[in-house]
Amino acid sequence: MNLIKNSLIYKFIVSLCLWCKNKWDNSTIGYYFTRDLDDNKFKNSIIFKIINKPVIWLSNLKTSEKIRKLGETSLLIKYISKYHLFVYATIFLAPFVPTFACLALVGITFFSYFIHRIFINAEPIKLDGFGILVILLLVIFGICTITSLAVMSSIKIYMVYLPFIAFVFLVIKALDTKEKAITAITVFIAAGVFVSLYGIYQQFFGNNLGHAWLDDEMFEQITVRVYSTLENPNVLGEYLLLALPLSAGMIWGCKKFLNKVIFAGAFGIMALCMIFTQSRGCWLGLILAAAVFIVLVDKRFIIAGVLVLFALPFVLPESIITRFTSIGDLSDSSSSYRLYIWLGTINMLKDFALYGIGLGSDAYNQIYPFYSYSGIIAPHAHNLYLQIMCETGVAGLVTFVVLMIVALKKIYLGFISDRKGIVGICCASVLAGLLGFLLQGMFDYVWYNYRVMLLFWIFIGIGLGCRRISND
């Protein structure tokens, strides 16, 4: 150990980390993220007051004493009103059931919450900056639905977006204790394990349908890309990008050795499935998530992480190395395909960036073919940020980016509040996973699969629920 500490490489990495920490602590961005700044200026804004008025009105609605007593005596109402159980059910079932079933689960959960408010506890509804931005994003989506080039198609999509994005409020509300937060995370990981086991089964005993997502000439040694229950290898990888950091957080945060072993096994199964997706963007996202998590929870493992990265080329199969090193290689039809789509979309944004064209592939495909390169047809921009800008214009993209910054900040503050506790570690894992997922959004439209979109907002809700617990 002393030999490593005395080495020039070790000293260089430590010096680099200390330099980065010093720059972060003294930067404006570091100041913003590490301090719970006063929200009074924002709460005095016109936007906050307009959006908050109907929320205050709803919050002030009271039920009669007779109805309240009925809730106290009826076992049926007591069980129906346990909306956190429906949150767990939605987390577990979302990767397995169709989008319509997810909508039903979300609807049942909202119904359960309203029953809880009517009969059990009409607790005040308080909006913070995050909540206002979520509502503002939904309003922008709604306006762009009405003004869409394909109104009927956009309405159908908005009817999915609205409940799925709003579900984040229920997740935050439901996870009001450490036990509930840990249960939600465990359920998320358990679902990820079952999804991954089916993916691993596909690798060895499934068909070669996954080869449709590969360049046959460049990756002829790769016979299959697994997709499990999520219809597409990249979508599966995006889902695992959320589940894997949670399992790493539980390994780190659990005190009992047996629990660490169980979560380590879950991590290993999901990591193996992630490899079999052959999703290069998701691999990059996972590397970023791992780096962020290590830096947050224990900087001593930075050296180990660097050594592991150097060792991977010597232990991974050649097919994996070839796949990873092909990132950015335009001779790969997949890379060139994305590049041409991005160029065509950027060309389209020169005329439509200000106000957008409306939600969905139908609106996109009415305009994109006139701007496409090499005659390439695509259902979407293969980039989350370009797609949001296409659909909702500058206002939608700016609102989404600010919303993500606010969410990241709040979750980071949750980690700072409880650095050594399991809740703080879970905040670190959510922060890492969210950054990895947003990086993958640079290479794919990660909301194209509605179930993964729902799980994305659930994931943020888990992080903000942990933040609230750490702050209590």
N, C-alpha and C positions, 0 to 999 in steps of 0.2 A: 504493500500500500504506500509506504514512504517513497518507494522508487517511482511510483506513478505521480505522486504529489510533487516530487522534485524534478519531474520531466519538463522540458520546455513546452510541449504541447499542452500539458495540464495548466501550466502557468499562463499560457497564452489564452486558453479558453476561459479561465477564471477572470483574467484581466478584461477580456472582451465582455463577459457577463456583467462585471462591475461597472464597466464603462456604459453599457446599455442601460443598466439600472439607474445610474446617475443621470443620464440623459432623459430617461423616462420620468424620474422624480422631479426634475426641474423643467419639464416641458409643459406647455399649456394643455396638451392632451392628457398627460399624466395627472395634472391637477384636476381636470374635469372628472376623470375616471375614479380617482381615489378619494374624492370628497363628496359628501352628500349635500350638494349645493342647494340653496334656498329656492323653492319653487314659487315664491310669492309673485314674482314678476310674471311668470307664465300663467298663474292662476288669476291674475288681474287682466289677462288678455281677452280680447273680444271673442276669439275662437273658443277659449275655455268656457266663458260664460254662456255662449250660445249652446254648446254641446252639453254643458252640465245642467242646464235648466230642466230639461225633461227627466234627467237622471234623478235630480233632487225631488221632482214631483212624484216619480215612481217610488222613491225611497220613503217618502212621507205618507204613502198610502198605508192605512192601518186596517186590520181586521177586527171584527167585534169580539167581545169576550166570550160569547157563546161558541163562535167558531174556534177560538183558541182552546177552549176546554175540550171541544171535540177532538182536536189534534192531540191533546194530552191523554185522552182515554182510549182512542182508537188505535189498536195494534197495526191495522192495515195502513193507516195514514203514516204511522211512525216508520214502517218499513219502506213505504213508497217514497218518503221524504229523505231517505238516506242517499242523497244524490252522489256522494263520493263513491258509493259502490258502483253506480252506473259509469262514473268516470273510469274506474278500474276496468270495467267490462269493455268500454270503448277502446282503451289503451291495448288490451289484450287481443280483441277481435279484429281491430282495424286492418292488420296486414293479411287477414285470412278471408274476410267477407267482401262482397261487392260494395261499390260506392253507395248504392241505394240503401244497403243494410247499415252502413256507417251513418248515413243521414238519419235513419230510423233511431239508431243508438243515441246520436246527438240530440235528436228531438225528445226522446224519452228522458234523457238527462236534464234537459231544460225544463221539461214538465215536472220532474221530481224536485228540481230546485224551486220552482214556483209553488209547489205544494208545501215545501219546507218553509218558504216565506209566509204563506197564507196561514198555515196551521201551527207551525213550530216556533219560528223566530224570524221576524221581519227586521233583520239587522240592517243598519244604514248602508247604503251603497255609496262608496266614495271613489271618485275617479282621480287618478294621478296623471302625470304627463304621458305615461305609456298608454293608459286607457283612452285618453283623448286622441292620441295618435292612431290607435287602432280604429276608433270610430271614424276619424277623419279619413283613413285609408278606405274604409268600407263605403263612406259617402262618395269618395272619388270614384271607386269601382262602380257604384250605383249610377253616378252621372254618366260615366263612360259606357255603361250598359244601355242607357236611354239614347245616347248619341252614336251608338255603334253602327258600323256599316252592315252588320248582320244582327239586327236587334233580337230576333227570336232566339237565335243561338246564344247570344250573350246573356239573355235573361235566364236561360237554363243554367249557364255556368255561374251566374251571380247567385242563383238559388242554392248552389253548392258552396260557393265562397262565403256567403254571409254567415250561415250557421257554423261552418268549419273554422273560420277565423274568430268568430265571436266565442267559440268554445274555450278559447284561452282564458276568458274571464271565469268560467266555471271551474277550470282546473286550478287556477290561483285561489279561488274561493274555497274549493273543496279541500285543498291541502293546507289545513290550518294547524296541524300538529306535526311533530317530527315523525311519529309513527305512520301517519297517513302518507307523508311524503316518501318515506322509505318503502312503504307498501306499493305505491304507484311506480316507483323506480324498479322494484323487484318484478312487478307485473310486466313492465316494459321489457326488461331483460329476459324474462321467461318466454314471452312471445318471440323475441329475437332468437332465442335458442331453438324453438320449434321450427321457425322459418328457416333457420340455418341448417338444421338437421335434414329438412326436406331438400334444401339446396345441395348439400353434400351427397345425398342419395342420388340426385340428378347427375352429379358429376361422374358417378361410377356406374349407375344403373339406368339413367334416363336416356332420352333420345338426343340427337345432335342439333336440335332446333336452335340452340344458343349460338351455333356457328354462323347463323345469319347475320350476326352483329360483328363479324370479323372480316378482315381483308384476307381472302383465301391464299393469295400468293405470298403475302408477307408473314402470315402466322399459320402456316399449314400444319405445324406441329401441335397447335392448340385445337382440340377436337370439339370442345363444348364450352359455352359460357352459361353458368347457372343463373336462373331467374326466380326459382322457388315459387312462391305464391304471388309474386308481384309483376309477372308478365314480361319483365325486361331486366337484363343484368345490371344496367346502370341504376335503375330504380331500386333494385335490391341493395346495391352498394350504398345508395343514398340513405336507405332505411338503416342499414348497419352502421353508417356513419353516426347515427344518433344513438344506437343501442350500445355500441362498443365503448365509448367514453363513460357511459353510465356504469357499465360493469367494472371498468378500471377504477372508477370512483368508489364503488362498493368494496373492491379488493382492498383499497387503501384505507377506507374509513371504518370497516368492520373491525371490531375488537377480537371476536372469537375466531380461532384458527380454522375451525370447521367451515364457518361462513366464508372465510377468505378462500378456502379450497373450492367451495361450491361456485363462487363467483369467478374464480380463476378458470375453472372448467368451462363455465359459460362463455367467458372471454375467448378461450381457445377455440371453442366450436364456432363462434361467430367470426373470429379472425380467419379461420380456415375457409369458411364460406366466402368471406370478403375476397380472399385470394382467388377463389374459383370464379368470382364474377368477372375477372379480367378487366375491371373498370379502372382505367389509369387515373381518371380525374378523382375517383373516390379514394384510390391509394394515396394520391397527393393530399387530399383532404384529411385522411387518417394520419399521415405523417405530421401535418400541421397541428391536428388535434393532440397528438401525442406530445409534440414539442411544447405546446401551450400548457398542457396538463402537468408535465414534468417541471417546467419553469415555475408554475404556481405552487405546486404542493411540496416539492423538495428539489432545490437546485443542485444538490449533490449528485443527482442521477443524470445530469446533463452529459457528463463524461461517458457514463454507461450508454446513454442514448446514441452519442456520436460513435462509440465503438461498435454498437449493434448495427448502425447504418453501414459502417465500413465492412462489417462481417457478412452482411446479407448477400452480397454477390457470390460469396463462396459457399453458401448453404442453400440458396434458393435454386429451383430448377431453371435450366437455361431458357425454357419457354417464358417464365415469369420475367427474367432479366431482359429478354428480347422485347417483351411487351412493354415493360416500364421504360426502357431506353428509347423506345420509338416515339415517346412523347414529343410532339413538335415536328416529327418527321413527315413532311408533306407528300412523300412517296406512299404513305399509308392513306388509303382511300377515305378512311374515317376522319383523319385529321384534315385532309384537303376539303372533304365534304363540309365539315364544320366551318372552316375558314371562309369558304365561298358563301355559306349561309350568313355568317357574321357580316361579310362585306356587303352582301345584298341588303341585309337588314339596316346596316348603317347608312347605306345609300337611300333606303326608304325613309329613314328618320330625318333626312335633310328636309323632307316635305311634311312629315307627320309628327315630329318630335314634340311640338308645342301642345297639342291637344289629344293625340292618340287616335286610334281607329276603332277601339272597342275590344271587349273581352273575347278570347277564343280563337281557335284555328280557322273558323269560317271567315271571320273578319280579316285575319292575317292573310289568308290565301286569296282574298279578293284584291289585295294590293301588292303583296310580295312578288308575284310572278312578273310584274312590270319592272322590277328593280333587280331581279335575281341575276347571278353570275353563272355562266356555263349551263344555263337552262335547268339548274338544280331546283327541284321542288321539295319543300319541307313543311311540316305541319306547324312548326314554331321556330323561334330564333336560336334554339339550342344554347341559350344563355338567359338566366333568370332576369338579369338587369336590363338587357336589351328588350326582352319580351314585355316586362312591366312598362318600359318606356313606350314601346309600340302600342300597347293596349291603353295606357292611361296618361301618356304624355309626361312632361317634365314634372308636373305636380305629383303624379303617382309615384314616380321613381324617387323624388326627393323625400316624400313622406315615408316611403318604405325604408330608405337608407337611414333617415333620422330615427325612425322607429327601432331599427336594429341597433343603432348606436345607443339609444336609451335603454333598450333591453340588456345589451351587453354590459352597460355601466351598472345597472341595478344588480345584475347577477354577480358582477365582480365585487360590488360592495357587500353582497351576501357572503362571499368568500372571505373578504377582509374581516367581517364581523365574527367569523367563526373558523379561523384558519385551521385549527387542529381538530375540530369536531366533525362528525360525519355529515352534518348539514352543509358546513362550509366546503368540505371536500366534494359533495354533490354539486354545489354551485360551480366549483372549478371544473368538474366533468361536463356540466351543461355548457359552460362558457367555451370549453375546448371543442366540444361536439358542434356547437352552433357555428363557430368560426370555420371548422372543417367543412360543414355543410354549405356555408356561404361561399367558400372557395370552390366547391364543386359546382355551385351555381354559375361560376364563370365559364364552365364547359358544357353545361346542360341546363335545360329548363326544368328545374327540380320540382316545379309545381304541376307538371303535366299529368302526373298520376295524383288524383285527388286524395287517395288514402295517405300517401306520403305527405301531401300538403297538410292534411289534418294532423298527422303525427308530428310534423314540424311545429305547429302551433301548440300542440300538447306538450312537446319538449320545452318550448319557451315557458309555458305555464308551469311546468315542474320547476324550472330554474327560478322563476319569480316567486313561486310558492315557498321554495327553500329560502329565498331572500327574505320574505316576510317572517318566516319562522326564526331565522337567525337574528332578526331585528327586534323580536319580542323579548 
